[in-house]
Each structure stands twice: as C-alpha cells, then as structure tokens.
Amino acid sequence: MKRSNRLVLLIGVFLAVVAFVAIALLLNGTGGPTGNAQPTPPTTLPTVVAVTEIPLGATVTQDMVTVQELKVDERKDNAIPSDKLIIGEVARRKIIAGAQLTTSDFATSGTACGTIDVPPTLRAMSVMVDQVSGVGTIINAGDYTDAVVGFTGDKFPVVTVDPKDDTITVVQGLNGTTVKMLIEGMQVLCRQLPPPATTAQAQQAPQPTTPSGEQQTSLTGQQEIVILAVTPTQAEILKFAQLDGSITLVLRSAADFRDPTTGAPVVPAPSGSEGITLKKLTTDFAVPIPELVEAILPAQAKP
C-alpha cells in the first residue's frame, strides 16, 4: 500500500473518532456552551418580610414590608415573592415583625378559625348569622361590623293600669316592635363556616347561573359563626338579643377605622342613630298610617 493511501486512512479513522466523541458528549448533555446542560437551581429566592407588626385588619402599605433574599430551605412554601402582590391587601390575621408574609395571611376562604388573638381588655364572642343577617356570609377576619338588634312587639307589651285595684291589662292591637343599631365598630377575629357538602350533595344541589352562563352564589340560607372582639357590656347586650330578640351584622368600611393621612388606627365617632319603632316611622319619616275605609253595603230586605 502506498504511503499516501495509508495517510488518508489514518486521517479518516481520526475524524471518525472525533465525531464519535462529539456525538457522545452531546447525548450526555455536556457539550460546552451550546449543549443541553441542566441549569443550576437557585439557592435563594426573593421573599416579602414584615418590617413592623401588621395588625389584624390593617391594609398593607409599602413601609410595612421589605423584600429579602432567603435561602430556599429557610423559606416557607407559600411565601410571597413580591411586595407588589400584597400592597393594598387587608391582613386577615396579625403578622409579627420579621415574619415572612404568606398567602395564608390574606386568605378569606378558610372554614375554620384555629387559634385567635384576642385584643387586650376585650373578649371573643361568637354570633350565629346566615346569608341575610350576615351580609351574605362575606364577612371575613379583620373586618369591622355593627350589630342591629331587633325585638318583636310581644317583648314590649303596652299595658294599662286600673287605678281602682291596680290591675294590669295588656292593650291588644298595638305594634311594639323596636329596632336599634346598638353596638358599633366590633372587629371580626375570625369566622367559621360549616363543613363543605359531600360530593353527592354538591352534585344534587342545583347551581344557579346568569343568562350568560356564569355561576351565581346559591342562596341556601347557609349559616356561619362570626367571632367578634367585644367589651363585657357589649357581650351582655349580644347575649340578651340572642335570647330574646334577633341580631343582624352590618359590614363597615375599613377606611372608617384609620386616619386618611397617616393610616394610623382611629375609633370613629358613634353614628348617633336613635332606633326605630312604628311610631317613629310615622312621625319622623312620614310613613302613612292606614285609614279606616267605611264600606257601604246595599240595603238588605227586611224579613
């Protein structure tokens, strides 16, 4: 064999080996800058941390939080990565300074209270409401509510006293119902919904929809427990209404309870409502009083 032919053969073998090695490297993912090497996972991630204590019901502002790089193994699974996601949101539980902010701190769909933090000097008291008396069951932890208390006419009977023997006679036919916004500015510590329906119940229950096909909230009379922070006197009033009357919670604006300039918590002035009775409706609000209409009957034949 000629020397030139031998040289060509050696060069061919060399090129084949180089090609084989290159293919092997590419298949193994170690092929230099243009290869398919797996990226190295990050060791830290951005995490929103509370700079100061964020009270229950407070609206998160920029000065309350900061973003820190925390090690992955020190970071909570549901930690919030950006402060832009929670600025303006309402804290649904107290967040201590230095704590990582999580999605649970702002969740409104929970069905159990767990532990609650009762403010100093106040008491925690539960009130049972439904979709009518509880603002459609949309009240959440951190919200502020007022309590409207009503007592029916049989609780306030109108009586007359006979001066001769001091006997008491109940006057019939009068409406003694009275309604009053009796307690204002109670904060909700938590709420507890009944357990969710089973799969079979959920399938049987019809879900109302709008004409466009969107699902609506089902008005089922669902009940829930709302736990309120109250004073001892307020607790007594609520208990009396639970035993002998009815309670309706009305939702307040969170803006009523903070200074519009500084954002500091404030106690709003009482509304000064005076309550309602049937007499006040007719005298103060011009509700017309029904008039007696005399019916003229045709003359009857005498027997």
C-alpha positions in Angstrom: 0.0 0.0 0.0 1.2 3.4 -0.9 2.1 5.9 1.8 -0.5 8.4 0.6 -3.2 5.8 0.9 -2.1 5.0 4.4 -2.2 8.6 5.4 -5.7 9.1 4.1 -6.9 6.0 6.0 -5.4 7.3 9.3 -7.0 10.7 8.8 -10.3 9.0 8.2 -10.0 6.9 11.4 -9.1 10.0 13.4 -12.0 12.0 12.1 -14.4 9.1 12.9 -13.1 9.0 16.5 -13.6 12.8 16.9 -17.1 12.6 15.5 -18.0 9.7 17.9 -16.6 11.6 20.9 -18.6 14.7 19.9 -21.8 12.8 19.5 -21.3 11.1 22.9 -20.7 14.4 24.6 -23.9 15.9 23.0 -26.0 13.0 24.0 -24.8 13.2 27.6 -25.6 16.9 27.8 -22.0 18.0 28.4 -21.4 19.6 25.1 -20.0 23.0 26.0 -21.8 26.4 25.8 -24.3 25.2 23.2 -25.1 21.9 24.9 -28.3 21.0 26.8 -26.8 21.2 30.3 -29.4 21.5 33.1 -29.4 24.9 34.8 -28.2 25.1 38.4 -31.3 25.6 40.8 -31.2 28.9 42.8 -30.1 28.7 46.4 -32.1 31.9 47.4 -35.4 33.4 46.4 -37.0 36.8 47.0 -39.4 36.8 50.0 -41.6 39.6 51.4 -40.9 40.1 55.1 -42.8 42.4 57.6 -40.7 45.3 58.8 -43.1 46.2 61.6 -46.1 44.4 63.2 -49.1 44.3 60.8 -52.3 44.3 62.9 -55.3 42.2 62.0 -57.5 44.2 59.6 -54.7 46.6 58.6 -54.2 47.5 54.9 -50.6 46.7 53.9 -48.5 49.7 52.9 -45.0 49.9 51.4 -43.4 51.0 54.6 -44.7 47.8 56.4 -42.7 45.3 54.3 -39.5 44.7 52.6 -38.1 42.1 50.2 -35.2 39.9 51.2 -33.3 37.1 49.6 -33.7 34.0 51.8 -32.3 30.5 51.4 -34.7 28.1 49.8 -34.7 25.8 52.8 -35.5 28.7 55.1 -38.4 30.0 53.0 -42.0 29.0 53.6 -43.7 27.1 50.8 -46.5 29.7 50.4 -44.2 32.8 51.0 -45.0 35.8 48.8 -42.1 36.7 46.4 -43.0 40.3 45.6 -44.4 43.2 47.6 -46.4 44.3 44.6 -48.7 41.3 45.2 -49.9 42.4 48.6 -49.7 46.2 48.8 -53.2 47.4 49.5 -54.4 44.0 50.7 -56.0 43.5 54.1 -54.3 41.3 56.7 -56.6 38.6 57.8 -54.5 37.8 60.9 -51.8 39.6 62.9 -48.3 39.4 61.3 -45.4 39.9 63.7 -42.3 42.0 62.7 -39.7 39.9 60.9 -42.2 37.2 59.8 -42.4 36.1 56.2 -45.7 37.1 54.6 -47.6 34.1 53.2 -50.8 33.7 51.2 -52.5 32.4 54.3 -52.1 35.8 55.9 -54.6 37.2 53.3 -56.8 34.2 52.7 -60.6 34.7 53.0 -61.8 31.3 52.1 -60.9 29.4 55.2 -63.6 27.4 57.0 -62.0 27.1 60.5 -60.8 29.6 63.0 -57.9 27.7 64.6 -56.3 29.9 67.2 -57.3 33.6 67.6 -55.5 36.5 69.2 -58.0 38.3 71.5 -57.0 42.0 71.9 -56.2 43.1 75.5 -59.2 44.1 77.7 -61.7 42.7 75.1 -63.5 39.3 74.9 -64.1 37.0 72.0 -67.8 36.2 71.5 -69.4 34.1 68.7 -72.6 35.1 66.9 -74.5 32.9 64.5 -75.7 34.5 61.3 -76.9 33.5 57.9 -76.9 34.9 54.4 -79.4 37.5 55.3 -78.3 38.5 58.8 -74.6 38.1 58.0 -74.1 40.2 54.8 -74.3 37.2 52.5 -71.6 35.4 54.6 -68.9 37.5 53.0 -67.7 38.9 56.4 -64.0 38.0 57.0 -61.4 38.2 59.8 -60.2 41.7 60.2 -63.5 43.4 59.0 -65.5 45.8 61.2 -69.2 45.3 61.9 -72.1 46.9 63.6 -74.9 45.0 65.3 -78.5 45.9 64.6 -80.7 44.4 67.3 -84.5 43.9 67.0 -87.2 43.0 69.5 -90.7 42.0 68.4 -93.9 43.5 69.7 -94.6 40.8 72.3 -91.4 41.8 74.1 -92.7 45.3 74.8 -96.4 44.9 75.7 -98.4 48.1 76.1 -100.4 48.0 79.3 -103.0 50.0 81.2 -103.3 50.1 85.0 -106.8 50.2 86.6 -106.5 53.0 89.3 -109.1 51.2 91.4 -107.4 47.9 92.0 -104.0 48.4 90.2 -104.8 45.5 87.9 -102.8 45.5 84.7 -104.4 44.9 81.3 -102.4 44.4 78.0 -103.6 46.6 75.2 -104.1 44.5 72.1 -103.5 45.5 68.5 -100.5 47.8 69.0 -97.1 47.2 67.3 -94.4 47.3 69.9 -91.5 46.1 67.6 -88.3 48.1 68.1 -85.0 48.1 66.2 -81.7 49.7 67.1 -78.1 49.8 65.9 -76.9 49.0 69.3 -73.2 48.2 69.0 -70.8 49.8 66.5 -67.3 49.1 65.4 -66.8 45.5 66.5 -63.8 43.8 64.8 -64.2 40.3 63.5 -61.5 38.0 64.9 -62.4 35.1 62.6 -65.3 33.3 61.1 -66.2 29.6 60.8 -68.2 28.1 58.0 -70.0 24.7 58.2 -68.1 21.8 56.6 -68.4 21.6 52.8 -71.1 19.5 51.2 -70.2 16.0 50.2 -69.6 15.2 46.6 -73.1 13.6 46.3 -74.7 16.6 47.9 -72.8 19.1 45.7 -73.9 17.1 42.6 -77.6 17.1 43.7 -77.7 20.8 44.6 -78.5 23.0 41.5 -76.1 25.8 40.9 -77.9 28.9 39.6 -76.4 30.7 36.6 -76.8 34.1 34.9 -78.2 34.4 31.4 -74.6 34.4 30.1 -73.9 31.1 31.8 -71.8 32.5 34.8 -72.3 30.7 38.1 -74.1 32.7 40.8 -73.9 32.5 44.6 -76.5 30.0 45.7 -79.0 31.4 48.3 -79.3 28.4 50.6 -79.7 30.1 54.0 -76.2 29.0 54.8 -75.2 29.8 58.4 -71.8 30.7 59.8 -70.2 31.6 63.1 -68.6 35.1 63.4 -66.3 35.6 66.3 -66.2 39.3 67.5 -64.0 41.2 69.8 -66.3 42.9 72.3 -66.3 44.6 75.7 -68.0 42.9 78.6 -71.1 45.2 78.3 -71.3 44.5 74.6 -71.2 40.8 75.3 -74.2 41.2 77.7 -76.1 43.1 75.0 -75.5 40.5 72.4 -76.4 37.6 74.7 -79.7 39.3 75.6 -80.5 39.8 71.9 -79.7 36.1 71.2 -82.1 35.0 73.9 -85.0 37.5 73.4 -84.5 39.1 70.0 -82.6 38.9 66.8 -79.1 40.1 65.6 -78.1 41.4 62.2 -74.4 42.2 61.5 -73.7 45.1 59.0 -70.4 45.5 57.4 -68.3 48.7 57.8 -65.7 50.3 55.6 -62.1 49.7 56.9 -61.4 53.3 56.0 -63.6 54.4 58.9 -61.1 53.0 61.3 -57.8 54.5 60.1 -56.6 58.1 59.7 -56.8 59.1 56.0 -53.4 60.9 56.2 -51.2 58.8 58.4 -53.0 55.4 58.2 -52.9 55.1 62.0 -55.9 53.3 63.6 -58.7 55.5 64.9 -62.0 55.0 66.7 -64.8 56.6 64.7 -67.5 58.6 66.4 -70.8 56.9 67.1 -73.4 57.3 64.4 -76.0 58.7 66.8 -78.8 56.5 65.4 -81.9 56.6 67.6 -83.6 53.4 66.7 -86.9 52.7 65.0 -90.4 52.0 66.2 -93.7 52.1 64.3 -94.5 55.5 65.9 -91.1 57.0 64.8 -91.7 55.7 61.2 -95.0 57.6 61.1 -93.9 60.8 62.8 -90.2 61.2 61.8 -90.3 59.5 58.3 -93.8 60.3 57.2 -94.8 56.7 56.8 -98.6 57.0 56.1 -101.0 55.5 58.6 -103.6 53.3 57.0 -107.1 54.9 57.2 -110.3 53.2 58.0 -112.5 52.9 54.9 -116.2 52.7 55.5 -117.8 50.1 53.3 -121.4 51.0 52.3 -123.4 47.8 52.0 -126.5 47.5 49.9 -129.7 47.6 51.8 -131.0 44.2 52.9 -134.5 43.2 52.5 -136.4 43.0 55.8 -137.8 39.7 56.7 
